[in-house]
Amino acid sequence: MSETTRGTVPAGGPAGGDPYLELRGVTVKHADRTVVSGIDLALRPGEFVALLGPSGCGKSSLLHVLAGLAPVAGGALRHRGDEATDGLRGRVRVGYVFQDHRLLPWRTVGQNIEIAMKAAGVPAAEWDERIERFLGMLRVGEYRGSWPMRLSGGQRQRVSIARALAVEPDVVLMDEPFSGLDEVTGRAMRQELTRLHEVASVPTLFVTHSIREALFLADRVVILSHGPARVLKTLDVPLARPRRHEDPALARLEAETVADVLREWDLTEGPAS
Ligand SMILES: Nc1ncnc2c1ncn2[C@@H]1O[C@H](COP(=O)(O)OP(=O)(O)OP(=O)(O)O)[C@@H](O)[C@H]1O
């Protein structure tokens, strides 16, 4: 990877500006087993950061801790400079998109979004307008009264993103939301997500194991090691916005980054003897 086209920056992010969220030596355990080991990371206001790591390295576990769904085993978490080691829930509105959509099957699409807004303290008088607006934005407005099981996988994932955004979150945490979708739907969803981010600029942490997805979406990509996850490297993504999948610069960047990431993950084949 050439330093003329790519900037390599410290894991804490580029200099300047207070972080929205800051992790210092964050460690996560399941029982006695360490699955995330001493992560340093900063998410700046309005920034989109991708956490790129191999399957099973601990990405979801880290996101759970940040949201406050699981406890931190070590290290510290700060929100706008304030100690927040027990996670973001209860401090700010968190828009969390799970890998599987997690819609309640016995509630309609609209009711699923209502439940999330109620939990987030959104006044009931605003529910109707927000449901219309966010389902419309994600192009699934006609399914408001439908049962989730009547929707395709892509439509369900659109609803789950609408649900996360309808609380008008202060921060968005996304856990491989497009990994179960076909290529065409995944592309459309990524395009949609960049458009939404460009409009709203909500700080976003996006977990993925797809290099191309990380480069297409993010301002910075944090490369994690095999589990227990630690930060190997952080890369700036020098692509202009709005981004296009067809941009030749994206393909070039992907080729460079694949080589770089495979080297970091130590998966490259050695020279033939
Ligand atoms: N509730 C749990 N109890 C015990 N171990 C767990 C639990 N959840 C996850 N693990 C283990 O922790 C490790 C990290 O899992 P995690 O789901 O965080 O990884 P990941 O990087 O998100 O994986 P993937 O990319 O496949 O979704 C794995 O070895 C997994 O088996």
PDBQT file of the ligand as one rigid body, heavy atoms in Angstrom, charges set to zero:
ROOT
HETATM    1  N1  LIG A 301     -22.518 -15.280  24.691  1.00  0.00    +0.000 N 
HETATM    2  C1  LIG A 301     -21.351 -15.872  24.459  1.00  0.00    +0.000 A 
HETATM    3  N2  LIG A 301     -20.829 -16.740  25.362  1.00  0.00    +0.000 NA
HETATM    4  C2  LIG A 301     -19.632 -17.322  25.154  1.00  0.00    +0.000 A 
HETATM    5  N3  LIG A 301     -18.850 -17.108  24.076  1.00  0.00    +0.000 NA
HETATM    6  C3  LIG A 301     -19.320 -16.251  23.149  1.00  0.00    +0.000 A 
HETATM    7  C4  LIG A 301     -20.588 -15.600  23.287  1.00  0.00    +0.000 A 
HETATM    8  N4  LIG A 301     -20.764 -14.799  22.204  1.00  0.00    +0.000 NA
HETATM    9  C5  LIG A 301     -19.685 -14.957  21.433  1.00  0.00    +0.000 A 
HETATM   10  N5  LIG A 301     -18.820 -15.823  21.985  1.00  0.00    +0.000 N 
HETATM   11  C6  LIG A 301     -17.512 -16.229  21.455  1.00  0.00    +0.000 C 
HETATM   12  O1  LIG A 301     -16.710 -15.046  21.397  1.00  0.00    +0.000 OA
HETATM   13  C7  LIG A 301     -15.908 -15.023  20.231  1.00  0.00    +0.000 C 
HETATM   14  C8  LIG A 301     -16.194 -13.740  19.462  1.00  0.00    +0.000 C 
HETATM   15  O2  LIG A 301     -17.542 -13.806  18.987  1.00  0.00    +0.000 OA
HETATM   16  P1  LIG A 301     -18.184 -12.557  18.239  1.00  0.00    +0.000 P 
HETATM   17  O3  LIG A 301     -19.573 -12.939  17.866  1.00  0.00    +0.000 OA
HETATM   18  O4  LIG A 301     -17.991 -11.343  19.053  1.00  0.00    +0.000 OA
HETATM   19  O5  LIG A 301     -17.256 -12.490  16.934  1.00  0.00    +0.000 OA
HETATM   20  P2  LIG A 301     -17.491 -11.740  15.539  1.00  0.00    +0.000 P 
HETATM   21  O6  LIG A 301     -16.178 -11.187  15.128  1.00  0.00    +0.000 OA
HETATM   22  O7  LIG A 301     -18.630 -10.786  15.660  1.00  0.00    +0.000 OA
HETATM   23  O8  LIG A 301     -17.913 -12.969  14.619  1.00  0.00    +0.000 OA
HETATM   24  P3  LIG A 301     -18.696 -12.976  13.187  1.00  0.00    +0.000 P 
HETATM   25  O9  LIG A 301     -17.929 -12.080  12.254  1.00  0.00    +0.000 OA
HETATM   26  O10 LIG A 301     -18.625 -14.414  12.781  1.00  0.00    +0.000 OA
HETATM   27  O11 LIG A 301     -20.092 -12.495  13.456  1.00  0.00    +0.000 OA
HETATM   28  C9  LIG A 301     -16.259 -16.273  19.435  1.00  0.00    +0.000 C 
HETATM   29  O12 LIG A 301     -15.258 -17.232  19.678  1.00  0.00    +0.000 OA
HETATM   30  C10 LIG A 301     -17.588 -16.721  20.016  1.00  0.00    +0.000 C 
HETATM   31  O13 LIG A 301     -17.708 -18.107  19.965  1.00  0.00    +0.000 OA
ENDROOT
TORSDOF 0
